[in-house]
Amino acid sequence: MFKSKTETPSRSEKRLTVPPRFQKELQVHLSRSSSVDSNDNLNTSVAETHTAAPGPSAATINEVQSRIKEILSKCSSGVWLSKMPQLYREMYWEELSTTVLHQLENWPHVCTVEKVHRGDQMDGLLYPAGKIPPVAKSDSEQEKASQNVTSSKADSLLKPTTGTTPAPLSSDFKQKVVNILLKYSSGLWANALPKLYQDTYQVKFPEDILNNLELLSGVCVVDYVSEVPRKAILYAKPQRRVDESLNVAEKVQKPDDVKAAAEKQFEESKDQYPENITVPPLIIPSEGSVSVMVLELKNTNEVLIRYVGKDYSSAQEQMEDDMKAYYTQNSAVSLAQSLSVGQLVAVHAEEDAWLRARIISLEDNRIKVCYVDHGFSEFVESNSVYRLQKQFYLLPFQAAKCKLAGLEVFCDDPALVKTVESQTCSKILAVEILEKSDIPLLVLYDTSGEDDININATCRKVLYDKSLELHLQVDSLYTNVRVTSVFSDGSLYCQVPCKGLSRLSEILQKIEDYFHYKQASEFNILLPFCGKICLFPSKGKWARVEIQIIHTRRALDVQFMDTGTVATVKVSELREIPPQFLKEVIAIPPQAIKCCLADLPPNTGMWTPDAVQWLRDTVMNCPEFSMKVVKQDGSKGIAHIYLFVPENFPDMERSVNRQIKNADLWKHQKDVFLSVTPSGTSSTKVASDAVSPLQLTSGRLEKNFSDSAKEPGSAVSATDMPPPLPLSKTGELMDVYVSVACHPGHFIVQPWKELHNLEALMEEMILYYSRAEEKPGSIEKNKLYAAKIGNQWYRVVIKGILKNGLLSVYELDYGKHELISIDKVQPLTDTFRKLPFQAITAQLAGVKNQQWSEEASIVFRNLVEKKPLVAQIQAVNESTNYWDRKIVAFLVDTSLPETDIWIHDFVSQNLVEFSKDD
């Protein structure tokens, strides 16, 4: 293995030229979900290695408040709430309690807290008490800030400011920008904003704004990735702050009003909590999978939930155990005195439980309380109500409200509320958080069965108008039937003339007429989510679609509700249903009926490509059919039918079933390998109701592949290579993202500055290949292709061709090896060969070449994988193929405000002992 001859630089040399620091909140990266190995004991040992030395005893509240004021007086530009503990530790050599952080917004006499979204997390900006966040800095301040980019200890903690005092932007323009940013909770690259703005509003975006992003500081948070002004990520501010910023000039001129408001808020806080103790607010989970228990619901806009997890339900159980121990073992506890509505108390409830509660009414000797962690209310006797001790104020109230996405307009419908209640109450469900607000917007999922069930979408079905539903009768005959889709498992969707289909045509025509005088662009989808019903233009008309899979912020899969077709489309092509038509559109049941041909051999199994192609050619080119229903499979929702062209009806021997059964279409069944999705659907062309050509895998159909390759517009030669990825010179620093880490001798890095380009390329590949019909002429080893892995398309090189219809491929942008079916491969077109391959194979410099143990590999992986770091290249081992090139580099974690972690130092000091020499 190649070794670097360059000596490890001394510690003083390492600190001379540190590139722009990364913040953890800027880890915006497009990558597939992958399983991450974990080892709790090893993770714990790594964490303990970096634990700060203990400081003196904790300061009093007054001391802490005084210290926070002192920090903010030195950082008038603002400090990120998440970074305050680091500054506090630097200045006072003590840890700042997380409880204090939760109480800061209740201390307006100490600081002003501005809540903002940073990626998927809620963070805050802290300013001196009564101070309005500045809109712009003076030239001298900016020059001073730029000089301190690499030397200041707190450069990544302060809110960045650039540019001179800007000319005011119109409120309308700012609001349009906000509407776009609200769609991207993980942040949006600044240089992507102009195209999105023009696509959304058909108006050119003022390019000069990108050179002075502080013009947008009133409506969004600007996080700078480097000193280049355009290299920044934009996050939407909460709407309340945005509205305030539109009049920020007026507010700045009235500091007395701000001070008065802060003092009023402080006094109200004291009145509400006589003992001047506040309960910290509940922080909505932002990382990893989130689960909730549904406690109660009045309607779908007021669903009472409790989050499940270590810092939530587990912490609540521990607190209630502590309450029971305290109140039963402490003889000094006393009943609550001078009770008042709104007071927090401890209640000795049934089954010897001790719970936190708020008094909501007082009636003689009976007290009505609401249990703030469980959500329900009841009357209790006064002799069971005790004073709540201070230590039980620390945990936020666990019962929280939410609303269910897609059901807002129907929130009070009795049938809907009853159905949601039966599906959710007292159950633990997975949750997707769409909007983090006082009452967050959620999608609930039941994951207890084989398939995940979207609760919102499932319960919405109860809103269907029963009079418009079509119930097929066994042994009944139907005419004027239209086949709308055929899938690779032989199933098909049919439309049968009925009252519901007529009603659907009427309402869609009304919407078409409405859009003639109302701009359809006003109804762009701002918040797509799985299960959402919206409109899509198909064949010159509007069609109902339901979102199935969200690939990226631009591309998603939809199913046409009334034809059964599945397609990948752009988010920008979808439209909201106008509010005045929403209830009517939702009330119409899907008009596509899933069917299968009856009386086929029971051992048919998966259909051969020839059989499916014959069926598609037969039924998709005929405008109407007659059909007879012979069986209803209620569990699968499939009707077993006989299908006839009109002139053959009702001669069973001339039915489509008998024709395909008797045709010579099944003999090659064992020679092919078909890939069928669990739902039995496949991707389709957007402009057609028919599914896209079959995904074939056998060499016996190679002629079809060759013919496809000869068609106009087919892929360019696989020998055409993109330009090589430029690397920093030896000894220079390079911002990287570690996409894969096996061990110190082998990991994959990507250039950080190109990640937004790679994200854009991945989105374009999804949109292109979901509609493409071409197939590669032949599969060759060491040639370039596009491959579908999971729900994404990747640029790959074929590393091996296996006899069982599988291919071994290497992802050229992510550095992973995969086994895929040969039918998942398409030609890599010239459009997708322009961006250099992004994966760089690397070896850690400064450590001895070893056979790394599994334990050491796991620790190393947890230390660097999926993280932005800084690389200092020591040597480059060139190769004929770009993807075989390897670098030897030091890695540096610069995310901490003062200390840089050189990974090779940690490996040498902690991991070498786990491994043995070669």
N, C-alpha and C positions, 0 to 999 in steps of 0.2 A: 504494500500500500504506500502511496506517495507520502513523503514526509517533508515538512517545511524546514528549510535550513535557516530561516530567519529567527533570530533570537527573540524571546519574549520581551516586549518592552517593559521598562520599569514602571512602577505605579505612578510616579510623577509624570512620565511621558504620556501615560494613558489619559491623563486628565486635561491635556493641553487643548485638544480640538474635539469637543463633543458635539455631534450633530443635533438638530432640533429634537427636543425631548418628545417622547411619546406620552400620551395619557391613555389610561386603560379604557376611557370612554370612547376612544377613537378607533377601537378595534372593529371597524366596519369592513366585513370581508365576505365575499360570495364563495361559499364552499358547501359541499354536501354534508349532511349530518353523518358523523362517523362515530363508532363506538370508541370510547376513551378508556383505556385500562386504568384501573384505580388500585391504590394500595393505601388504606387509611393510615396504617402505622408508619409507612415511609413518608407519606405526606405530612404527618404530624412531626416527624423528625426534621423534615426540611423546614417546616414553619418554625420550629423551635430554634433552629439555627439562627433565624433572623429576628428573634424576639428582642426588643429593646431592653436594656438593663432597667431594673425597677428603680423608681424614683422615690422621693420622700413621701410622707403621708399625704393623703388627698387634701386639697385646699377646700376651704369653706365655699359656699355658693357665692358669697360676696367677692371673695378673692378670684374665683373663676370668672365671674362677670367682669371684674376689673381688668383681668388679664386679656379677655376677649376684646374689650374696648381698646386696650393698648395695641393689640395686634392689628385691629381694623384701622386704628389711627395711622399706622405705618403703611397700610395697604388700601388707600382711599379708592383705588380702581375696582375694588371688590375682591373677595376671596371665595373660591368654590367651597361649598359646605363640606364636600367629601375630603377636601385637602386641609381643613382646619386642624384635625388631630396632628398632622405632621408638623405644621407651623408651631402648634402649641408645644409639642414634644421638643422641638428645636430650641425654643426660647426659654422653656421652664423645666425641661428635663423631667416632665411628668406626663402620664397618660391622660387624655381627655375622655371622660366617660361618654359612651354613646347616648346615655340618658340625657346628658346636657345638650347634645346635638338635637335631640327630639324636642327639647324645650326652648330652643333659641327663638322660634317664631312667636313664642309666648312671652318673650322679653323685649318688647319694642323699645324700652329705655336703654337697652344694650346694643341692639343692632336691628337693621332692616333686612328681612329675608325675602328674596325673590325666587320663587320656585320655577324651575325650568326642566324640560326633558333633555337629557343627553343620551342619545341612542335609545336603548330600551329602559333606561333607568331614570328615576326622578332624582334630580340633584337640586341644589339651591345656590344662589349667589348672596353673599353676606356683605353688607355695607354698614358704615357707622350709623348709629341711631338717627333716624329722621332724614337720612340722606337719600336723594333720588338718584337712581343709577344714571351715570353720565352717558350722553349720546355720543360725544366725540371728545378727543383730547386736543390740546394745543400742539402746534408744531414742535415746540421745545420739549414737551413731555414725550411726544412720540419719538423724537430723536434720542432722548435719554433711554427710553424703553428699548429701542433697537440696539443700542450699545450694550445693553445688559442681557442680550438673548442667551449668551453662553456662559456668562459669569455669575448672574444672579442666582441665588439658591432657590428663590421662589418664582422663577420665570414661568414655570408651567402651572403655577397655582393661581396667578392673577389673571383677570379677564383681559385678553389681548385687545389692544386698540391700535388702529392704523389710520392714516389719512387725515386730511384737514377737515375743518368744519364744513359739512356738506350742504348743498342746496337741498331744500325740503322736497321730499317725494310726495306724490298725491296719496291720499288715504285709499283711493280705489286701487292704485297699483300695489300698495302695501298689503291690502286685504287679499288681492289675487295671489301674491307670493305666499301669504299665510295659508291659503287654501291648498296650495301645492305642497308645502312643507308638512302639513298635517297628515298627508298620505304616507309620509316616510318617517315613522317613529324612530328608526335607527339612524336617521340623519341623511342628508343629501349632499353629494359633492357639489361645490359651488359652480364648477364649470359645466355641470349638467343642467343647471337651472334655465339658461336661455332656451334650449331646445324644448324642454318640458313646458316652459311658459308659452312659447310660440305654438306648440302642438295643442295646448289646452285652450288658448284664447285667440289664436290666429292673429296675433300681434307680435311684432318683433320686440325682443327684450333689449333694453338699453345696455349695450356691451360695456360701457364705461363703468357701470356699477361693479363689475367683477374686479376692477382695479382698486375699488374703494368700498369694500364690503361693509364698512361701518355705516354706510348709508342705510343698511338693512338692520342695524343693531336694535332699533326700536321694536322690531317684530320677530326677530329670531336671535338665537345664540350662534356666534361665529367662532368655531374652533379651528385655529390655524395649525396645519400639519407641518409647514415650513415657513421660511421668511417670504416665500413667493406669495403675494396677496391672494392669488386665485386658488392656491392649494389650501382649501379650507372645507370644513364640513358644516353645514347649516342645520340647526335644530329649531323646530317651532317652539315659541314660547306659549305658555298657557294663554287662553283667549282673553282672560281678564287683563293680563299684563299687556297684551297687544292693544286692547282697547284704550288702556291708559296711555300707552306710548304715543298714540295718535294725537294726544294733547300734551305731550311731555313738556313742551316749551312753557305752556301756561303753568304747569305744575312746578317747574323749576323756579318760577318767579314768586311762588307762594310757599316758602319753607315753613312759615309759621303755621299754615294749615296742616302741613304734613306732621309737624311736631304735635299739634293739638290732637290730630287723629290718633297718633301713636299713644299719647297720654290717655286718651279716652279708652283705647283698646286695653291698655294696661289696667285701668281702673275697673273696667267691665270684667276683666279676668279675675281680679281680686274679689269682686262681688259674687261672681259665680262660684268661686272656691274660697270659702271663708278662711280656710287655713293656708291660703296662698300656695296650694300644691296643685299642679296641673298634671294631667295624664297625657303622655306623648301621643301624637296622631299615629294612626295605623298606616304603615308604609306598604303599598301594594307590591307584591313580589315581582321581581323583574328578571331573574335569572333562573335557568333550568325549567323543568316541567312544573306546572302549578296545578294543585288540586284544591277543591273546595268541598265543604259539606253544606248543602242547602238546608236552612233551618225553617224558613217560612216564606210565603209570598202572598202579598195582597193583590198584586198584579205583576205583569212581566216587566214593568219599569221599577218595581220595588221588591226585588227578591233579596231576602235576608240570607247571607252566607257567612261561613267562617272558613278562613284559609287553613289548609292542612300542611303542617311541616314543623321543622325544628324550632323556628322563631315564632311560631304561631300556635297551633293546637297543642304541641308538646310543651311549649312554654306556659300555656294556659293551664294545662293539667298539673304541671309542677307548681305553679302559683297556688292553685286551689288545694293541693296537698299541703303546701306551706301554710295556707290560711287555716286549714283544719287543725294542723299541729299547733299553730299559734293560739287559736281561740279556745281550743279544748285543754291545753296544757298550761295556759297562763291565767292564773287566778286574778290578775290585775286588770283583765279586760273589762270594759264597761259598756252598758247599753248606750245607744246613741241618744243624745239629749237635744232638745229644741229642734225637733225635726222640721224640715221645710221642703217644699217641692223643688226638685232639682238636685237635692243633696245626694252625695255618694255615700253608700253604707255597705257594711258586710252583713249578709243575711244567712242565718242558720236555716237552711232549706230542708226539704224531705231527704230521706235516705242518708241523714247525717252529713250532708254536703254543705260546704261554706262557699258562698258565691258573692261576687261583687254585684251591686244593684244601684239603680238610681230611683229615687222616690218620684212618682209621677202624680200621686194624689193622696190626700189625707182625709179619711172618713172615720170620725170618732176614734175607736181603738184599733181600727183596721187600716192598714197602710197598703196602698197599691204600689208595687215596685216593678221595674223592668230590669231583667238581668242583662247587663251590658255585654256579657261574653256569650250569651246563649240566645238572646233575642226575644224571649217570651216574657209575658207579664203575668202577675198573679197578686192576690191579696195575701198579706202576711200579718201576723200579730206583732204588736209593738215589742213584746218580750223576746222576739227573735231577730231584732234589728240592732246591730252593734256599730260602733264607730269604726270606720275603715282606717287602718293604720297606714302610715306613710309608705312603708315598703311595698304595699300592694297597689300603689299608684303608678309604679314604674312600667307595667305592661300596658300597651295600648288596648282599648276596648276591642274585643275580637269579633263581635257581631257587626257586620258591615253590609251596606246595601249595594246592589248592582242592578243593571238592567240588561235584558237579553236582546242581542242584535237581531234585526230583521222582524221583530215583533212589536216595535214601539207603537205603531199606529193601532194595533189590535190589543193593546195591553190590558184592557178591561173586559174583553170578550169572555163571558162566563165559561164557555166550552173550552177555550184556549187555556184559561187559568186553571181549570180543573185538570186538564190533560198534563200541563207542565207540572202541576203539583204531584200528580200520581207518578210521573216519570223521574222526579228529582228529589222530593222531600226526604230528608234523613238518609240520603245517599251521598257517597263520596264520588265526585266526578272530576274528570280532567277539564281544564278550562283554557281557552285562548283569550287573552286580554287584548281588545282592540283599541280601547281608549282608556288612558289612566287619568281619571278625573275624580271629583268628589263622589260621584256615583259611576263607577267604571262600566264600560260596555263590554259584554262578554259573549262568547259562544261556549256552550257546555257540551261535553262529550261523555257518553257512557262507554267505558273501555273494558267492561267486565266480560264481554262475550268475545267471540272470534273476530268480529268486525267492530270497529269503532262506530258508534251511532251519534250523529249530530243531533243533539236534543232539540235545538232551535228549529232546524229544518223538519224534523220528524213531527214535532208538535204542531207546526204550522199547517200540516195536512188536515187538521180538524176544522180548519176554516173553509175547506172546499164546500161549494154548494152541492148538496147531495142530489138535487134535481138535475145537475149537469153531468153526473157521473154515468159512465157507460158500463153496464154489467153484462158481459157476454154469457149467453145461455148455451149449455151443452146441447148438441144435436140441432142447434139453430143454424140457419143459413144467412149469410150477409153478402150484399152486393155493393158495387162501386167502392170496393176496398182499395186503398192505396198503400203500397209497400214503400216505406220511407228510408229504411236503413237495413243493411245486412252486415253481420259481424263474422269474424273468423271462426267462431264456434258453431256457425250455422243458425244462430238465433237471428230474428229479424223483428223490426218494429212496423206496425201497421196503423193506419188511420181509417176509422170506420165512420161514415156519415152519421151525425147525431146532433142533438140540441147543443151540447157543449162546444162542438166544433164550429157551429154556426155562430154561437155567442162569441167565441174567441175571434172569429173573423171580423165581427162587428166592432168589438172593442179595439182591436189592433188598427182598424181603419180610422177610428176616432183619434187614436194616438198619432197616426200618420198625418191626418188633417191638422191636428194641433201643432205638430212640428213644422208644418208649412209656414205658419206665421210666428212661431216661437223657435228661437235658435236651439237646436238639439244640443249644441255644445254647452249650454247652460246646465245640462243634466249629466255632465261627466261624472264618472264614478270616482269619488274621493276616498272611499274606504272599502275596498273589496274584501270579502271574507267568504269562506266556504259555506255553501248553503244559501247565499244571497241570490235572489231572483232579480234579473234586470233585462234590458232589451239589447238586441244585437241586429244590425242590418244584414239581411240575407236575401239574395235574389231580388233586390229592390224593395223589400218589405221588412218591417220590423218583426222580430221573432222573440219569444220568451226563452231565456236561457238561465240555467242555474250553475253557479260557480262550483267546480268540483275540486280542483287543485290549483294552488297559487305557486307558480314556479319562481318568479322574481317579481319585483315591483312593476314590471312592464308586461309580463306574459303570464297567462293562466289558462287552465283547461275549463271548458264549459260543456254542459250537456243541453242540447235543444230539448225543451220539455215536451214539445209537441211532435217531434220526429224521432227522438232517441239518439240523434247524431251526437258524437263527441268531437270537439275541435279545440285546438290551441289558438288563442286569439290575443290581441293586444288589449291591455286595460283601457287604452284610449279609445278603442272602438265600441266599448260598452256604454250604455246610457241608463240613468236612473229612470224608473217608471214615474211619470208625473204624478204628484200627490193626489190629484182629483180622480185619477184612474186606478190608483194602487189597489184599493179594496176589490174592485171589480176584476182586475187582472189576477190577483191572488186567489179569488174565489173559484176560478175555473180550474178544474182538475187537469192534469197532463192528458193530452189527447193522443199520445203514442202508446199503443198497447204492445207489450212484449210477447212474442209468439215463437213457436218452434214447429217444424213440420212433423206431423204424426206418422206413425207406421214405418219408420226407418229402422234398419237393423239395430238391435239393442247393443251390439258390440261396435257401433260406429265410432264411439269415442270422439276424439278430435277430428274435425273434418280435414280432408286433404285440400291442398290449394286448388286443385282442379275442380273439386266438388263445389267449393265456395265460389270460385270464379264463374262456374256454370250457373249457380243459383243467382249470383249478382247480375249476370248478363240477361238471365231469363226474366227476373222480376223488376229490375230497375228500369228497363226499357219499355215496360208495358204500363200505360196510364192507369189501368184499373183491373181489379181481380174480383172474383167471388171466393168466399171461403166458408168452410163448415167447421164448427168447433166440436171436437170430440172429447176433450178433457180439459179440466182446469186444475192447474197445480197451484193451490192457494199459498203454500209455504214459500214458493219461489216467485209467485206472481206471473206465471207463464201460462199462456193458453196453447194447447196442442191443437193444430188446425190442419185441414186439407185446403190446398190453394189451387184455384182453377183460373185459367184465362177464360173470359166470358163465353167464347164459342165452345169450350169443352165442358162447361158446367151442365149437369152435375155428374158427368161420367167419371167414376173413380179411377178407372184405368188410364185416363188421360189427364189426371191431376198432376200438378208439379211434383207432388210427393212420389208418385209411381214412376214418373219420368226420370227423376234423379236417382231413385233406388235401382232402376234397371240399367242406368248408364254405366259405362266402364270408367268410373271416376274414383274408385276406392283402392285400386290395386297398389298404388304407390304410397299408401298411408304410412307404412313402416319406414319408408325411405326419407321422410321429412321430419323436421323438428319445428313445430309451431310454437310461437310464444303468445299466450293468451293471458290478458290481465285478469285478476281475480273476479272482476265484475263481468268479464266476458266481453268487454268493449275494446275497441281499438281506436287509434287516432284517425282523424278524418280531414278532408279538405274543407276549409271554411265555406267555400262558395258552393258546396254541393251537399245534398243530404246523404249521398252514398259514402260509405267508408272508403278510406284510401286503399290502394292496392295491397294485397296480402304481403305479410312479412315472411318471405320464403328463406329457407336456410339450406336447402340441399343443392349439391352440385349438379343434380340432374336438370335443374332449371337454369343452368349457367347461360344458355342461349338467351333467355329473357334478360339476364343481367347485361349481356354484351350488347343486345339491341338497345337497351336503355342507355347505355354509355355512349351510343352513337347519335342519340337524339340531340337536337340543338339545345344549347344551354347546359349540357351535362358537365361533370366536373373536369377540371384541368388535370393534366398529368400529375401523378403522385410524386414525381421526381422534383417538382417545383418546390423549393424550400423558402420559408420566410427568412428575413435577415437574422443574423445571430444576435442574441441579447447582449448589449454592451455591458461590460463589467467595470467597476471602479479599478483604478490602478493599484498595484501592490502597495500596501501600507495606508491607502486611503480608506475613508469610512463610507459605509453604504447602509441606508435604512432598508431593512428587510422584514419580511413576515415569514415565520417558520410554519409551513403547511403540514409537514410530516417529520416526525423525529423517531427514529428507530433506536439509536444509541449514539454516543459521541463520535463514532466512526462513520455514521451515515445518517444524514438528515437532509431535508429539502427546504430551501429558502426561495422566496419570491421577492422581487424588487417592490418595495412599498409604493413608490411613486407611480407604478404601472397598474396597481390593483383596480383603480376605477376603469381603466381601459379594458382589463380582463373581464370585469363585471359586465361592461357594455357588450363585449364580444359574446359572452355566454348567453346573454338575453337574446341577441340577434340569432344565435345558433338555434335556440329553442323555437323562435318564431319561424325561421326558415325551414328547418328539418321537420317540423310538425306538418308542413304543407307540401314538402317535397315528394315527388313520385319516383325520382331516379334511384337506381341501384348500382353498386360497383360492378364493373365488368368481370373482375376476378379478384380474389383475395390473395395478396402477396405479402410474404414476410418482409419486415423492415420498410414497409411503405406506410404513408400517412393516410388516415381516414378520420371521419367523424363517427363517434360511437355514443349510443344512448346508454347511460348507466344510471339506474334509478329514474328520476324524472328530469335529468339534465343531459345535455349533449356536450361531449368533450372532444378535444383534439387528441388523437392517440396515434401511436405507432404499433403495428402488429409485431409482437415478439415471438409468437408461436401459433401454429395451426394444429388443433387437435382433431382426432378422428371422429369424436362424438358430436361434432357440430359446434364446438366451443373454440373461442379464440383467447389467447393470452395477449393482453394489451397493456401499454404503459401510457398513463395520462401525462402529456407533455407540458401541461401547465400546472399540475398539482403534484406530480411525482409519485403517483400511486400505481401499483400493479393490480389488474383486475382480470377475472375470467368472465367472458360474456358470450352470449349466443351470436352466431354469425349473422343472424337476421337483424341485429342491432347496429350494423355497420352501414354507413353511407359514404359516398365520396366526399373528401374535404375540398370544397370549392375554393376558388382563387380568393374570394372575398374574405375567407377566414384564414388565409395564409400570410396576411400582411403583418400582423402583430407577432413579434418574436415569441418563441416558446418561453414561458415564464418560470418553469421549474429549474432550479439550479441545484445539482447534487453537491453536498458539502461534507467536510470532515472538520472536526473541531481542532484548532491549532493549540499548541501549548500543553498538550497532554500526550502521554506515551501511548503508542499503538498497542491495543490490548484486545483480548476476547472478553467482551463486556457481559457480565452476568445479567440475568433477567431482572434482579432487584435494582441494579444500577441503571439498566435501560429504562425501567419504569420511572425512577426518580428523575432521570434526565428528560424523559418525555414530558412529565408534569411540569418541569422547570421551564421548558422552551416552546413546546408545541402549541400552535394556535396563538402565538404572541408576536407583537411587533418588537424587534430588537435592532441593535446596530451591529453590523459586521465589519471587521477589518480584515481584508483579504491579504493573506501572506503568500500564497502561491496558487497558480492555476495549472491544472493537469489537462491539457488540450486533448481532443479526440476528433476523429473524422466526423462523427455525428454530434450535432450540438447537444443532444440530450444525454450523451455519455461524458460530456465535459464535467470536471470536478474541481471544486475550489477547496483550499485549506484556509480556514478563517477563524479569527477570534469572534466570540459573540459577547455583546454587552447589553445588559438590561438597564436602561436609563429611565425607568418609570418612576423611581423614587426621587424626591426633590433634591437630595444632596449626595446620596451614595450611589455610585455606579457599581453594579454587580458584574464582574467579569466571570463568565460562566466556566472558563477553564480553571480558574482559581478554585471555584466551588467543587468542580469535578475532581481536581487533584487532591483537595483536602478531605473530601467526604465520600467519594464514590470508588476510588481506586482500590480501597480495601475490600470492596464487594467482588471485585473481579480478579482474574488471574492472567498472567502474561501468556502470550502465544507460545 
